[in-house]
Structure formats: structure tokens, C-alpha cells
Amino acid sequence: MSDTVPPAESRTDHRFFGQPLPLANLFGVEMWERFSFYGMQGILIYYLYYSATDGGLGLSQVAATSIVGAYGGTVYLSTIVGAWIADRLLGAERTLFYSAVLIMIGHIALALLPGLFGVGVGLICVAFGSGGLKATATSMVGDLYDENDDRRDAGFSIFYMGINLGALVGPLLTGFMQTRYGFHWGFGLAAIGMFLGLAQYTLYRKQFGDIGSTPPHPLPADLRLRVAGGAVAAVVVVGLLAATGVITSGNMSDIVVALTVVAAVVYFFVILSSKQITTTERSRVWSFIPMFLASAVFWSLFQQQFTMVAVYADSRLDRNLFGWEFPPSWVQSINPVFIILFAGVFAAAWTKLGPRQPSSPVKFACGTIIMGIAFLCFIPMSGGGANSAPLLGLIGILLLFTLAELFLSPVGLSLSTKLAPKNFHTQMVALFYLSVALGSAMAGTLAGYYDQNNEVPYYLWIGGASIAVGLILIALTPRIRKLMHGVH
């Protein structure tokens, strides 16, 4: 049988652990992309605030967390750009390929270019490349299944396991390279990982057949020059704002939060007001709004792994392991270990339950509530001073992070494809990633309020707010399900 699988056949294909064979290629490229992404991000905050004598740039911790939050938000905010290019210009498959190339260029820039210039060039390339790859890879996974295929959530969970295999190994190896040879060697290893992912994807591109090969809503030729001019103007404006001091390292995450809110409102308005969607499709988009908000709250806590929790691991955590102090970046690999252990369990549970599994709004609520509980669990370890928090305590908290993530994140990816109007397929996935963008940027903003000398109020407010949002979502579930028109 040929490796090329036409779309009709792929929907009845069971050659990859009961899933369509092209899922294996998407699994692989996303695994290597996550290796490079999390490997780089695991050491990024330390590169920003470590002193020059330790190989860093010597920024303040507040500025460092703001940059990391802004970068994380921009990654997911740029899914809009990637989704738009896929839907209007290139199609999902080619957009994914070119995005992977851009990511590799970004990691090379971080490895070779010095100082804040290298950081700027590298993070911009990685952010926009990752945004394009995220939206398109997720959309293409969704295209492998019929709308009512019960394998869909299980397939997304398997895809999510590939993400976390890369996320597990990336910080371990880049953290080792950083402590042994320096930050730029760690960034260089991330570039090699992305190269391997790009090579693997290129070898097996023919498996997709017609999946993602053409844009579903092509842009008229007479509008392309106008769009290109707008893009150039936007770049010039951003450059001028940075040059005149309007955009600074300390307010970057706040700016990304504001941009993401505006983008989300505009995006929902464009889709809901479109004459190219049916009444049922419009109702389903309305149903997504409360889950979008709950998702943003969830990610504003979860993404603090790279801001507040990263600082916590460096200064508050006892990292002594059998007489050896391991790199703080290794803490970033704890969550992926749990994902690998439990993703299959969740996938099997959803498959076994079938139509009896909890509805998507209930899953979102569970994820948000568990995330709030995780932050409350920091309270017993508060007030102990430098390097006093027990490793087992943080491992337990990150286990709760993982359980919350498995309730919400793969389900959110799947749900965005099920609720998507036909003419806004990839862009609906981008809307889910906009909620992640908002949460990621908020993670940088919120971390600025974290005070190591007075931790308890921070944990109480953050954790309590997340639990409250989850309870409100449960109360709204009957109304949301009615708007979903049969989508579970």
C-alpha cells in the first residue's frame, strides 16, 4: 500500500496505534519542535537575569519575567498570523513547513548572535514560527478525523504525548549544556533539535495527500498587496515604539495582554458576523466564548512554570539530589514526565467512556479548579527562606498542574476543531491558542506581583480566582451545551 493516504482513506486508517498513519508524522515534527521550544525556554529566563559573570545578561527578575511572559504570549498570539496564512494563502501543510524553517532560524540566532540583539531576533523568529506551526499542526490532526469519530480525543491525546516527549528531554539536555558549556551551547542544541524535526517532516510530507494542501478561503489576488503593505507598516510601528521607549522590557507582557484581548474580541466579531457561516455554526462559536475565558484563566496559572515557578526553582527550591545540585531548568521536565505517564490513561478513559464521558465544558471546569488547588498547595511551603522548599512538594504541585492540563488542553484543541465553522477551520484553532496567548502573557504580568517575602496572599488570590471561574463554568454548562448543538 502506498504511503500517500488520501483524506477519505485517512479517516478510516488505523495503522498508527489505531489512528491514521499521518498522525505519526505530525507527532514527530511536533515532538522535535517542542524539544527545541521548551529546551530554549527552560534556560531563557536565567539567561536574561543571571549576571554577566554567570553568562547572563544581568536584567532584573521583573524585567526577565515580563520578557518571558510577552514571548510566550506572542507565540500563541502569532497563531492568528499562521492560521490566516494557512486559510487564505498557502494552506495548512505548506504553512507548517515554512514555520518550521523559521523556528530553526530563530534558535540559530539565539545560539550565534550576542546580547539582547540575539534575544530579539531569535525570540521573534521562534515566536512567529511556533505560532504558525501550532495552529496548522493542530488543524491537520483534526482533518484526519470525521466530526463524530470517537477516536478524535484519543488521537489528540497521543499527539499531545509527542509534544511532551520533546518537552521532557529538551530542558534536561539544554540545561545540562548550559551549566557545562554555557547558554549559547544550550540554544545551539535547540537549533539541532528543530533541524531534525524539519528533516523528518520533509521526508514524509507525501503521507498527507490532499490534507491541508489548499487554503479553504483563498484571499483574492487584488488584496494581497494591500495585506503585505499592512504587515510592513505594523513592523515599522513596533520598531518605532521600541526605539522611542514606549515598549520596554518591563511592560512587554502588559502590552501583549492588551493586544491579545483586542485580537480575541475582533476575531470573535469577524467570525460571528460572517455571512459565510450557518446559524448552527454561529451558535457553536458563541458556546466557545465562556470556555475561551476559562482557558485564559487556566493558562495564566499554568504558564507560570516559566515565570514564577522558574524563579521559585532557582531561589526557593532545595535542588540537592544525592549531594549534587541539579540545574533549575530541570524542573521544567517534571510536568512532561507526568503527561507521558497519564496522557494514555486519559485517552483510554475518554475512549472507553465514549458518549458517556464528561462534556467539554465540565472538563474545562475541572482543569481550572484543579489548577487553582495547585496554587493553594504552595502555601504550606511558604516562608522557609532560600532553597528550603522540598522537591517532593513541588513535584506534587506539578502533578496537579498535569492533571489540570490533561482535562483542558488536549480537549481544547479537539473542541476548537469540532466547533469550527467550515470557512474558519484553522482560525478557530487560533482562537483557542489566543486564550493560551492571553494566559501566557498574564503569567508574566502576574509574576511581577510575586513577593518571596510574602508569598501567601499571592497564592490565595491566584488559586481562589481560578477555582471560582471553574465553579461558574459548571453552573453555565447546561446553557453552553445547548449552544453547542450536539457537539459533546
N, C-alpha and C positions, 0 to 999 in steps of 0.2 A: 504493500500500500504506500502511496506517495506521502511524503512528509507535509505536502501542501494540503491544508484542510479548509475547504470552502466553508463559509459561515453556516450553511444549512447542516452540513455534516458535523461541524464542531459542537453544535448544540445537542447532538446525540452521542458525542465522543466520550469514552470513559477510560482512555489509555493512561492518564496520569493520576494514579490513586483514585480512580473513579471519576476524575474530572477531565475536561478537554485537554488534549496534549499541548496546545499553545499556552496554556496556563503555566507550563514548565518554563517557557522562555521568559514570560513576564515575571514569574517567581525569581528567576536567576538574575535578570537585569536589575530588578528592584532590590534584591539582596546585596549586590555589589554597590549599587547606588547608596543604600543605607550604610554599608560598611564605610564608604568614604564620607558620607554626610555626618554620621554620628562619631566616627573616628576623629574628624576635624573638630566637630562641635564639642567633643569631650575635653579637648585641650584648649579651645578658643578662649574661654573666659580667663583662664590662668595666663595665657599669652598676653592678654590685654592688661591685667592688673599686677602680674609679677614684676618685680623691679628689673632694671636692665642687667644687673649683675646675675640675676637668675634667668636671663634670656628673654624677659618680657618687655612690654612697652611702658610699664610704670603708670598706667592710668589709675584713677580711683576705682574702688569697687562699685560705687554707684554708677559711674560712667560705663564701667565694663558690663554690668548687668543690663543697663539701658541699651547698649550696643547689641548685646546678645539677644535681648528681647525684640529689638527692632529688626534684627536679622531674621530671627525665627518667624516674626510676623510677616516680613517681606517675602520669605519663601512661600508661605501659603497664600499671601495676597497676590503673588505673581501667578498663581494658578489661573487667575482670571485671564491674564495675557496668554498663557499657554492654551487654555480652553478655547479662547476666542480664535487664536491662530488655527487650532485643530478644527473648529466648527466652520470657520469662514474662509481659510486659506489653504492649508496643507493636508488636512485630515489627521486623525489621531496618531497613526503609525509613523508618518514622517516627522511629525512634531516631536514625538517621543525620541526618535533617533537624534535629531539636531539638538534637543535639550540635553541629552547625554553627553554630546560633544562639548557643549558649553560648560557643563559641570566639570568635566575633566580639565578644561582650560582654567577654570577658577581655582581648582586645587593646585595646579601647576603655578599659578600666580602667587598663591599663599606660600608655596614652598620656595620660590625663587626671588620674589620681589621683597625688599626690606621695608620695615616700619609700617606706618599707617597707610601708606600708598598701596603696599601689597595687600593689606587687610581690605581696603576699599575695593580694589579691582577684583580680588578673589571672592569676597563675600557677595558682591553684585552679580558676578557670573554664576556662582553656585546657587544663589537665591533664585534668579530667574530661570536657570536651567532646571533646578529641582522643582520649581513651580510647574513648568511645562511637563516634566516627566510624571509628576504626581497625578495631575488631572487626567492625562492621556492614558497612563498605565491602568488606572482605576476604571476609566471608561471602557477600555478594551477588555478588561476582565469581565465587566458587566455584559459586553456584547457577545461573550461566549455562551450565554445562557438565555433561554426564553424567560419571559417575565415571571411565570409561575413555576419555574424549575426549582424544586425543593433543594437542589444541590447548591444553589446560589450562595447562601450564607456560609455554608461549609467551604465552598471554593474561595470566598473572600477570607475566611479564617486561615486556610492553607497559604494563600497569598500573603497574608499578614504574618505568618510564621517565617516566610522567606525574608520579609522586612526585618524581623527581629533576629534572625541568624546573623545578618550583616551588622545589626545594631549591637549584638553581643560581642562579636570579635573585634569590630572597629575600635572602640575605646581601649580595649586591652592592648592591642598592638600599637596604636598610635601613642597611648600613654607610656608604654614601655620605650618606644623610640624617643619620645620627648624627654623622659627622665635620663635615658642613657646617652643620647646624642644631641638633643636639642629640639626646639619646637619645629624648626623648618624640616627636619627629618620626619617628624610625625605628619606634617602636612604633605610631604612628598609621598609617604606611604598611602595616604588617602587618594592621591592622584593615580597611583598604580592600581588601586582597587577599582576606581572608576574606569580605567582603561580596560581592565579585564571584563567588566560588565558590558562595556560597549562592544568589545570584540565578540563576546558570546551572543549578544543580541543580533549583531550583524550576520553572523553565521547562520542563524535560524530564522531570519525575517520571513522567509517564504512560507513558514507554517501558518501565517495569519491569513493567507489567501486575500480575500477582499475586505477583511475586517479592518476598519479604520483607514482604508486606502483613499477615501474621498471625503471632502468636507460635506456634512449633511445640509449646510445652509450657506452656500458659497457667496462671497462678497462680490457684488458687481464690479467689473473692471474699472468703471469710471470713478469708483470711490476709493480705490487703492492708494492713489497718490495723495488724496486728502488725509487718509489714515496715517500714511507714512510721515506726512508733514506734522501731524498732531503728535506723533511719537517723538520726533526730533525736538519739537517745541517743549514737550514735557521734560526731556532730558536736560535741555538748556535751563529751564526754570529751576529744576532741582539743583543743578550745578551752581546757579547764581545764589540760591538760598543758602547753600552750604558755604559758598565763598564769602557771603556777607554776614555769616554768623547766626542766621535765623535757625538753621538746622545745626545743632551741636550734639556732641556725644551724650550729653546729659538729658536731652529731651527727645532723642530719636524714637524711643518706644512710645512716648505720648503722641508723637506725630503719626506713627504707623497705626496706633489705635484709632485716631480720628479719621485717617484715610480709609481704614477698613470699615468703620461704621458707615461712612458716606458711600463707599463702594457697595456694601451689602444692601443699603436702602435703595440705591439706584438699580442694582441688579434685580432685586425682587420686583421693583416697579416695572422695569423693562419686560420681564418675563410675564408678570401678571397682566400687563396692559397689551401684550402682543395679540394681534388678530390671528396669529398662526397656531394658537393652542385652543383645545376644546374646553368646554365647560368642566368636564371631569378633570382634565389636566390642570386647569386653573385651581380647582378645589384642592387637588393634591399639593400644589405649590403652597397654598395657604396653610395646609396642615403641617408643612415643614418649618414654618416660622417659629413656633414655640420650641421645637426640637433644635433649631439653629441657636436660639438663645441659651438653652440648657447646655448645648455643646460648647458654646463660647465660655460659659462659666466653668465647665469641667476642664477645658484646656488651659484656662488661666491659672488653675491649680497644678494640673499635671505637668505643664511645661516649665514649672519652677524647678524641675530636676536640673535644668541648665542654668538657672539663676540662683535662687535662694538655696536650694539643696546643694548645688555645686560649691557655693561659698561655705555652707554648713559642713560639707565633707572635708574641705580644706582646713577649716579652723576649729570646728566643734567636735568632729568625729574622732574617736580613738581608732586609728588605722594601723595599729600594731598587730601584725599577723605572724605569730610564732617568732617574735623577735625582729621581724622585718616590717618596715613601714611602706605599705603599698601606695602607688600614686592615687591621688584623689579622683582622677578621671575614671578609675576602675569602678567606682560606684555607679557610673552610667551603664555598666553591663549587668547590674543586678536585675533591673526590670526586664531586659530581654531574656534572661535565664528563665524567669517565671513565665514569660509569654510562651517560650518554647515548651515548657512543661505543661501549661494549661490551655494553650490555643487549641490543641487537638481535642482536649476534653470538652471545651465549649462547642467546638464544631460538631463533635459526635452527639452532644446533648441536643443541639438545635436540630440535627438531622433526625435523631430518634424521636424527638417530640413532634417534629413536622408541624402540622397546623395547630397543635396544642401548645406550642412554645409561647412565651410571653410576647405581647405585641411590641413593636419598636418603641412607642412612647414609654412603656414600662421599663424596657431595657435601658433607655436613655436616663430615666429617673433613677434606676438602681445605680448606674455608673456615677451619676452626680452625687448621690447620697454617700456612697462608699468613699468617694474622693474627699468629701467633707470630713468623714470619720477619720480618714488617714491623717489629715492635718491636726485634728484634735489629739491624735496619738503622739504628736511631738511634745505635748505638754508635760508628761511625766519625766522627760529627759531634759527639761529646761533648767537653766540656772546653775549648771555644773561647772562652767568655765571652759577653758580651751582644751580641746581634744579629750573631753570627758564623756561624750555620748557613746553608748555601747553600739558596736557594729550590729549585733543581733537586733537591737531596737530599730535601727534604720532599715535593716533587711525586712523586718516585719511590716514597717510602714510602706516600703516599696512593694511588698506583696499585695497590700491593699490597693496601691496605685495600679498594679497589674490587673487585679480582678475588676476594678472600676473601668479600666481601659478596654478589657475584653467585652464588657457589657455594652460599651458605647462605640468604640472606634471602628471595628470591622463592620458592625451593624450599621453605623452611619454611612460608611462607604457604600454598602449594599443598598441601603434605603434611598440614597440620593439617586442611584440608577433606576430604582423601581418607581420613584415618584416623578422622574424627569419627563417633561413634555418631549415629544418626538423631535422637535426642531431646536431644542435646547439641551440635548443629551449631555455632552461634555461640560457645558456651562453649569448644569445643575450640580455636577460633581464639584465644580469650582466653588459653588455656593457652600457646600459642606466644608471645603477647605478654607473658605473665608471665615467660618466660625473658628477654625483652628488658628487662622491668622490673628483674629481678634484676641483669642485666648493667649496665644504665644506672645504677642506684644504686651498684653496686660501682665503677663508673667514677669516681664522686665520692669514695668511700671510698679507693680505691687512689691517686687523685691526691694525697691528703693525705700520702702517703709519698714523693712525688716530690721530690727534692732537686737543684736546679740545680747545686749544687757537687759532687755525687757521683752522677751520672746512671747510670753503667754497671750497678751492681747492680740498679737498678730495671728496666732493660730486660732484663737477663739472666733475672731471676726471672719477670717477666711473660711474656716471649716463650717461655722454656723450658717453663713450665707449660702454655701453650696448645698448643704442639707435642706435648707428652706426652699431653694429652687427645685430640688428633686421632689419634695412633697407637693409643691404647687403643680408640677408636671403630672404627677399621679392624679391629682384632682381634675385636671383638664383632659385626661386620657379618653374618656367616652366621646367628648366633642371632637377631639383630634382624629379618632378612629373613624368617625362619621365622615369627616372631610377627606379621609384617605381613600374612600370608595373601593373598599375591598383589598387594598394593599395591607399586608399584615406587618 
